[in-house]
Amino acid sequence: MDSSSVLIFSGGSACNNLVHTFQTLTPNVCYVLGVSDNGGSTSELLRVLGGPSIGDLRSRLTRLIGIDGQGGAERAAIKDLLSYRLPAVGHEHAIKDEWAEIVEGRHRLWYTIPEEKKETIRGFLVLFDYEILKRAHKKFNFRNGSIGNFFLTGARVFFGSLEAAIFLFAAITGIAEPTTVVPVINTNHTATIAALLDDGQTLVGQCEISHPSTSNSGRRVVVNPIDAFSHIPSPTSLKFTVENENSNLIFSKTCDSKLASRIHRLFYINKHGQEIFPYPNPKVPTQLATKRTLVYSIGSLYTSILPCLILRSIGDAIASSSSLRHKILILNGTNDRETDGYTALDFVNAVTDGLNASRFIDARRSFYNTINEAINGQGTSGDGTSGDGTSGDGTRLPRSATLISRSPSSVSLSLTGYPMFPPHLFVPNPASTYITHLVYLDNSGVDVDVEAVSRLGIECVQCEGGRDDEGGAIYVESRLVRVLEEIMAK
């Protein structure tokens, strides 16, 4: 085991500023990122092609290109290409013309990229363009489009695998192990998060929670009744509806509007709005079982960090890991829309509640599995029991369990017949199970009650902070490296 190995739960933008810090500590870093972002260039990909969000993954991958200073002009050119965005403003035809220059290999960004790598990258951009042309009726908007997002999408579609696309990106750009970038859910489908507020409202999607578009603020979407249930509106119906507009394409990550009330909990939903409980990428629990240090990075608490923590098995993996020696929460320098008025204790409680929610899902699943196993036991009578109210293995069935199938190979419970999960079967872990250290800035805009946090069994470590151009508190690389090195040396 590498004593300096680190796993980092993070989002995209905020943690990108700390990537060099983490790589200075050790090259053995696993970055785990969510796949539920639905804003910017990613939102248009989701609307037209579906699939998981890849914007934060691409952002982290491009930030890692050339981090070790090797590769020179070639890596710099590839990084420029895959970091490039098409114009956000201007005429639609001019933007499409520039995209045509890129996909055809005529754009200035290709000039210093070696031919073999140029044609490899361009091949997946051509495939992406083909997929867009097949869906011409959806009128893909190239405005503000990320070339790196287009490349990753083309590779994912070609391989049928998000992780294969990430591997290709890393191989072409020279991002070498042990540094890895891992999607928290390995899927080809769209992952959507929702937030239940204390006042009972539910916000759907990362943009709605974190940075809602001002373009549709307070606007009603009026749909012609004739087209209400049509998946493909006719050209003549477009004047009656704005449902094809993508209000998440252009947005500001600095949102002044506040939530109506605090976020009560975060969860995943399917396309029908029903709560679901996804499994994490198997690599994540495996990495948690081998890494020495865990870091909850700065970033949006509810839309970047929590989507990684509430998945099945994540809570148990962190709580039961025999390798993790340090579990460090790096506190944000300022609050945002999601955490308006939060203190450090609120951040600690949110992380703890999210990981305990993960364990609660696992406990409920284990409970219902036990019931199914009891019913499906061997030596049962015709109604699935041994005739004395027990299953074949002697386990007494809950009185509320209702059999709906008498077939020996297919005995199950009515959905309404499942008993309520007994509360005493689940005991939440304390905060110190998941967090050993809280790192915070001496000029933090988030209130830190050191005594209250310390009472939870968490060591508070102060870091000398700096200021950004707008006066906000930020971490300075050299100072944060020193603090983290001192923690990890213990």
C-alpha positions in Angstrom: 0.0 0.0 0.0 1.3 3.5 -0.9 1.3 5.4 2.3 0.7 8.7 0.4 -2.2 7.4 -1.8 -5.3 9.6 -1.9 -8.9 9.3 -3.1 -10.8 12.5 -3.7 -14.5 13.0 -3.9 -15.0 16.2 -5.9 -16.9 18.1 -8.5 -15.3 19.9 -11.5 -14.5 23.6 -11.3 -13.7 24.2 -7.7 -11.4 21.2 -7.2 -9.6 21.9 -10.5 -7.9 24.7 -8.7 -6.4 22.2 -6.2 -5.3 19.5 -8.7 -1.7 20.7 -8.7 -1.8 20.7 -4.9 -2.9 17.0 -4.8 -0.5 16.0 -7.5 2.3 17.7 -5.5 1.5 15.4 -2.5 1.5 12.2 -4.6 0.9 11.0 -8.1 -1.2 8.2 -6.6 -4.5 10.1 -6.7 -7.9 8.8 -7.6 -10.3 11.5 -8.5 -14.0 10.4 -8.2 -16.5 12.6 -9.9 -20.3 12.6 -10.3 -22.1 12.2 -13.6 -25.3 14.2 -12.8 -24.3 17.7 -14.1 -26.9 19.0 -16.5 -25.6 22.4 -17.3 -23.5 24.0 -20.1 -22.3 22.0 -23.1 -23.2 18.8 -21.3 -26.9 19.8 -21.1 -27.2 19.9 -24.9 -25.5 16.5 -25.2 -28.0 15.1 -22.7 -30.9 16.6 -24.6 -30.0 15.2 -28.0 -27.9 12.1 -27.3 -28.7 11.2 -23.7 -26.1 9.3 -21.7 -24.2 10.3 -18.5 -22.9 13.8 -17.9 -19.2 14.0 -18.9 -18.4 17.7 -18.4 -16.8 17.4 -15.0 -14.8 14.3 -16.1 -13.5 16.1 -19.2 -12.7 19.2 -17.1 -10.6 17.1 -14.7 -8.9 15.2 -17.5 -7.8 18.3 -19.3 -6.6 19.9 -16.1 -4.3 16.8 -15.6 -2.7 17.0 -19.1 0.9 18.0 -18.8 0.7 18.3 -15.0 4.1 16.7 -14.7 5.7 19.2 -17.2 6.5 16.5 -19.8 5.4 16.4 -23.4 6.1 20.0 -24.3 4.3 21.5 -27.3 2.5 18.4 -28.4 0.6 18.0 -25.1 0.0 21.7 -24.9 -1.6 21.6 -28.4 -3.8 18.6 -27.5 -4.8 20.3 -24.3 -5.7 23.5 -26.2 -7.9 21.5 -28.6 -9.7 19.4 -26.0 -10.2 22.5 -23.7 -11.5 24.6 -26.5 -15.1 25.8 -26.6 -17.0 27.1 -29.6 -18.2 30.7 -29.3 -21.1 31.3 -26.9 -22.2 34.4 -28.9 -22.4 35.0 -32.6 -24.4 33.8 -35.6 -25.4 30.2 -35.6 -24.0 29.6 -39.1 -20.6 31.1 -38.1 -20.4 28.7 -35.1 -21.3 25.7 -37.2 -18.7 26.7 -39.8 -16.0 26.7 -37.1 -17.1 23.3 -35.9 -16.9 22.1 -39.6 -13.3 23.4 -39.7 -12.5 21.4 -36.6 -14.2 18.1 -37.6 -12.6 18.3 -41.1 -9.1 18.9 -39.7 -8.7 22.4 -41.1 -8.8 24.4 -37.9 -5.7 26.2 -36.6 -5.9 24.0 -33.4 -4.7 21.0 -35.3 -1.5 22.6 -36.6 1.0 21.3 -34.1 -0.7 18.0 -33.2 1.1 14.9 -34.7 -0.8 13.3 -37.6 -1.5 10.0 -35.9 -3.0 11.6 -32.8 -4.8 14.1 -34.9 -6.6 11.4 -36.9 -7.3 9.4 -33.8 -9.0 12.3 -32.1 -10.7 13.5 -35.3 -12.1 10.0 -35.9 -14.2 10.2 -32.8 -15.2 13.8 -33.5 -16.5 12.6 -37.0 -18.4 9.8 -35.2 -19.9 12.4 -32.9 -20.9 14.6 -35.8 -22.5 11.6 -37.5 -24.6 10.9 -34.4 -25.7 14.5 -34.3 -26.7 14.4 -38.0 -28.8 11.3 -37.4 -30.8 13.4 -34.9 -31.1 16.5 -37.0 -34.7 16.9 -36.0 -33.5 17.7 -32.5 -31.5 20.7 -33.8 -28.3 20.3 -31.8 -27.0 23.7 -30.6 -23.2 23.9 -31.0 -23.1 27.2 -29.2 -20.5 27.1 -26.3 -19.8 23.5 -27.2 -16.8 21.8 -25.6 -14.6 19.9 -28.1 -13.4 17.7 -25.2 -17.0 16.8 -24.4 -17.6 16.0 -28.1 -14.6 13.7 -28.2 -15.5 11.9 -25.0 -19.0 11.4 -26.2 -17.9 10.1 -29.6 -15.6 7.6 -27.9 -18.3 6.5 -25.4 -20.7 5.9 -28.2 -18.1 3.9 -30.2 -17.0 1.7 -27.3 -20.4 1.6 -25.5 -18.4 2.4 -22.4 -17.8 5.6 -20.4 -14.7 4.2 -18.8 -13.2 3.0 -22.1 -13.7 6.6 -23.4 -11.9 8.0 -20.3 -9.1 5.4 -20.8 -8.7 6.6 -24.4 -8.6 10.2 -23.4 -5.9 9.5 -20.8 -3.8 7.4 -23.2 -3.8 10.0 -25.9 -3.1 12.9 -23.6 -0.4 11.1 -21.5 -2.2 11.0 -18.2 -0.5 7.9 -16.7 -1.3 5.7 -13.7 -1.3 5.8 -10.7 -3.3 9.0 -11.3 -6.8 8.0 -12.3 -10.2 9.7 -13.0 -13.2 7.6 -12.1 -16.9 8.3 -12.7 -18.8 7.5 -9.5 -21.4 5.7 -11.6 -20.3 3.7 -14.6 -23.3 4.0 -16.9 -24.4 4.9 -20.4 -27.6 6.4 -19.1 -28.4 9.8 -17.7 -28.2 10.2 -14.0 -30.5 12.8 -12.5 -30.4 14.2 -8.9 -33.2 15.9 -7.0 -33.3 17.9 -3.8 -36.1 17.9 -1.3 -36.2 21.2 0.6 -37.4 21.7 4.2 -40.5 23.4 2.9 -41.5 20.4 0.9 -40.5 21.7 -2.6 -38.5 19.3 -4.8 -35.9 20.7 -7.2 -34.9 18.5 -10.1 -31.5 18.5 -11.8 -28.2 20.1 -10.8 -28.8 23.4 -12.5 -32.1 23.9 -10.8 -30.5 23.2 -7.4 -27.2 25.0 -7.9 -27.4 27.7 -10.6 -30.8 28.0 -12.2 -30.9 29.8 -15.6 -32.1 33.3 -15.5 -33.5 32.9 -19.0 -36.5 30.9 -17.8 -36.9 32.4 -14.4 -40.6 32.6 -13.7 -41.5 31.6 -17.3 -44.3 29.2 -18.1 -43.8 26.7 -20.9 -46.9 26.8 -23.1 -47.4 23.8 -25.3 -49.9 23.5 -28.1 -52.4 20.8 -26.8 -52.2 19.0 -30.1 -48.5 18.5 -29.6 -48.6 17.8 -25.8 -47.8 14.1 -26.1 -45.7 14.2 -29.2 -42.0 13.3 -28.9 -41.1 15.1 -32.1 -43.0 18.4 -32.6 -43.8 19.4 -36.1 -42.1 22.5 -37.6 -45.4 24.4 -37.4 -45.8 23.7 -33.7 -42.5 25.2 -32.7 -44.0 28.7 -32.6 -46.4 27.5 -29.9 -43.8 25.9 -27.6 -40.5 26.6 -26.1 -39.9 23.0 -24.9 -37.0 22.5 -27.4 -35.1 25.4 -25.9 -32.2 24.5 -23.7 -32.1 27.0 -20.9 -29.2 25.3 -19.2 -26.8 25.8 -22.1 -25.6 29.2 -21.0 -25.6 29.9 -17.3 -23.6 31.6 -14.6 -22.2 29.5 -11.7 -22.5 32.5 -9.4 -26.2 32.6 -8.6 -27.4 35.4 -6.4 -30.9 33.9 -5.8 -31.4 31.9 -2.6 -33.2 28.6 -2.1 -36.7 29.0 -0.6 -35.5 26.8 2.3 -32.6 24.6 3.2 -32.0 21.3 1.5 -33.4 18.4 3.5 -31.9 15.6 1.5 -30.5 14.7 -1.9 -31.5 11.7 -4.0 -31.5 10.2 -7.5 -34.6 9.8 -9.7 -35.4 8.0 -12.9 -37.0 9.6 -16.0 -40.4 9.1 -14.4 -39.5 11.1 -11.3 -39.3 8.1 -9.0 -36.6 7.8 -6.5 -33.9 5.2 -7.4 -30.9 3.8 -5.5 -28.0 3.4 -8.0 -24.9 1.2 -7.4 -21.6 3.0 -7.6 -18.8 2.2 -10.0 -17.2 -1.0 -8.5 -13.9 0.8 -8.7 -14.9 3.2 -6.0 -15.4 0.8 -3.1 -12.2 -1.0 -4.3 -10.2 2.2 -4.2 -11.6 3.0 -0.7 -10.3 -0.3 0.5 -6.8 0.4 -0.6 -6.2 4.1 -0.4 -4.6 5.7 2.7 -6.2 9.1 2.7 -9.7 10.2 1.8 -10.5 13.8 0.9 -13.9 15.5 0.5 -12.8 18.4 -1.7 -14.1 21.9 -1.9 -17.0 22.4 -4.3 -20.7 22.4 -4.4 -21.8 20.3 -1.3 -25.1 19.0 -2.6 -24.5 18.8 -6.4 -20.8 17.7 -6.5 -19.9 15.9 -3.2 -23.2 14.4 -2.0 -24.1 12.7 -5.3 -20.9 10.6 -4.8 -21.7 9.8 -1.1 -25.3 8.7 -1.1 -24.9 5.7 -3.5 -25.2 2.2 -2.2 -22.2 0.7 -0.4 -20.2 4.0 -0.2 -21.0 4.6 3.4 -20.1 1.1 4.5 -16.9 1.2 2.3 -15.7 4.3 4.1 -16.7 3.2 7.5 -15.2 -0.3 7.2 -12.1 0.5 5.3 -9.0 -0.9 7.0 -6.6 1.2 4.9 -8.0 4.7 5.4 -6.0 6.5 8.1 -7.1 10.1 7.3 -10.5 11.3 6.2 -10.2 15.0 5.5 -13.0 17.4 4.8 -11.6 20.6 3.1 -14.1 23.3 4.0 -15.2 25.8 1.3 -13.9 29.3 1.7 -17.4 30.8 1.1 -21.0 29.6 1.0 -23.0 29.4 -2.2 -26.7 29.1 -3.1 -26.8 25.5 -1.8 -25.3 26.2 1.6 -26.4 29.8 2.3 -26.0 30.4 6.1 -24.2 27.1 6.7 -21.5 26.7 9.3 -18.7 24.1 9.4 -20.9 22.0 11.6 -23.6 22.0 8.9 -21.1 20.8 6.3 -20.0 18.0 8.7 -23.6 17.0 9.4 -24.5 17.0 5.6 -21.6 14.6 4.8 -22.4 12.4 7.8 -26.1 12.2 6.9 -25.3 11.4 3.3 -23.1 8.5 4.1 -25.5 7.2 6.8 -28.2 7.4 4.1 -26.1 5.2 2.0 -25.7 2.7 4.8 -29.5 2.9 5.5 -30.2 1.8 1.9 -27.9 -1.1 2.3 -29.5 -2.1 5.6 -33.0 -2.0 4.1 -31.9 -4.1 1.1 -30.3 -6.7 3.4 -33.5 -6.8 5.5 -35.8 -7.4 2.5 -33.4 -10.0 1.1 -33.6 -11.9 4.4 -37.4 -12.0 4.0 -37.2 -13.2 0.4 -34.7 -15.9 1.4 -37.0 -17.0 4.3 -39.9 -17.3 1.9 -37.9 -19.1 -0.8 -36.5 -21.6 1.7 -36.5 -25.3 1.0 -39.0 -27.8 2.4 -42.0 -25.4 2.3 -45.6 -26.3 2.1 -47.8 -25.3 -0.9 -48.1 -21.7 0.4 -44.4 -21.2 0.8 -44.2 -22.0 4.5 -43.6 -25.1 6.5 -47.2 -25.2 7.8 -46.4 -23.6 11.1 -45.9 -20.0 9.9 -42.2 -20.3 9.3 -40.2 -20.6 6.1 -38.3 -23.8 5.2 -35.2 -22.7 7.2 -37.2 -22.1 10.3 -37.4 -18.3 10.0 -40.7 -17.0 11.1 -42.3 -14.7 8.5 -43.5 -11.3 9.4 -47.3 -11.2 9.7 -47.6 -8.5 7.1 -45.8 -10.6 4.5 -48.3 -11.6 1.8 -47.5 -14.3 -0.7 -48.6 -13.5 -4.3 -47.1 -16.6 -6.0 -47.2 -20.2 -5.0 -44.8 -21.5 -7.6 -41.8 -23.0 -5.7 -39.4 -21.3 -8.1 -41.1 -17.9 -7.9 -42.3 -17.1 -4.4 -42.3 -13.4 -3.7 -44.0 -10.8 -1.6 -46.6 -8.3 -2.5 -45.1 -4.8 -2.8 -47.7 -3.7 -0.3 -47.0 -6.7 1.9 -43.5 -5.9 2.8 -43.2 -5.0 6.5 -41.8 -1.7 7.5 -38.1 -1.7 8.1 -37.5 -2.0 11.9 -35.7 1.2 13.0 -33.6 -0.7 15.6 -31.8 -2.6 12.8 -30.0 0.5 11.7 -27.7 2.6 13.9 -26.2 5.7 12.3 -22.5 6.1 12.6 -21.1 9.2 14.3 -19.4 11.9 12.2 -15.9 10.8 13.3 -16.4 7.5 11.5 -16.4 9.4 8.2 -14.3 12.5 9.0 -11.1 12.6 11.0 -9.9 16.1 10.1 -11.6 19.4 9.1 -9.3 21.8 7.2 -10.5 25.4 7.1 -9.2 28.8 6.2 -8.2 31.4 8.8 -10.1 34.0 6.8 -13.0 31.6 6.0 -16.3 33.1 5.0 -17.9 30.0 6.6 -18.2 30.1 10.4 -16.2 27.5 12.2 -17.0 26.6 15.8 -13.8 24.6 16.5 -15.0 23.5 20.0 -18.3 22.1 18.6 -16.6 20.2 15.7 -13.9 18.9 18.1 -16.6 17.5 20.4 -17.6 15.2 17.5 -14.1 13.7 17.5 -12.9 15.6 14.5 -9.6 17.5 14.6 -9.8 21.0 13.2 -6.7 22.2 11.3 -6.4 25.9 10.3 -4.8 26.9 7.0 -3.6 30.4 6.2 -5.8 31.6 3.3 -5.6 34.1 0.5 -8.1 36.2 -1.4 -9.4 36.0 -5.0 -10.1 38.9 -7.3 -13.5 39.4 -5.7 -12.2 39.3 -2.1 -13.3 35.7 -1.4 -11.3 33.4 0.8 -9.3 30.8 -1.2 -6.7 28.2 -0.5 -3.1 28.9 -1.4 -1.3 25.9 -2.9 1.9 25.9 -0.9 0.1 26.5 2.4 -2.5 23.8 1.8 0.2 21.3 0.7 2.0 21.9 4.0 -1.1 21.4 6.0 -2.1 18.2 4.2 1.4 16.8 4.4 1.4 17.3 8.2 -1.9 15.5 8.5 -0.9 12.6 6.3 2.4 12.2 8.1 0.7 11.3 11.4 
